Amino acid sequence: MSVRTGTSTLRASLERVVAQHGDRGFTFRDLLETGSAVHATPGELLDWLARGRAAGTIQELGFDRLGGEERGPLRYRADPTRPG
């Protein structure tokens, strides 16, 4: 993370996004909107998402279904079986 963003500020902001969206999941756009408020770069957000997925704390839910087809956006959520 960059010095201008502040690791703890970014982490706290992103954890709020995850909690607010619950089981429905969040999208990368949700992360971008939140990240812009703390001046995070898209790369920083992608790194956070990739680390969460690699650690198993973030699950990929798949794409939203529109008209019976998967059309997007891709959604993620916190793994409910993993603590905190």
Buried (B, 14 or more C-beta within 10 A) or exposed (E): BEEEBBEEBBBEBBBEBBEEBEEEBBBBEBBEEBBEEBEBBEEBBEEBBEEBBEEEBBBEBEBBEEEEEEEEEBBBBBBEEEEE
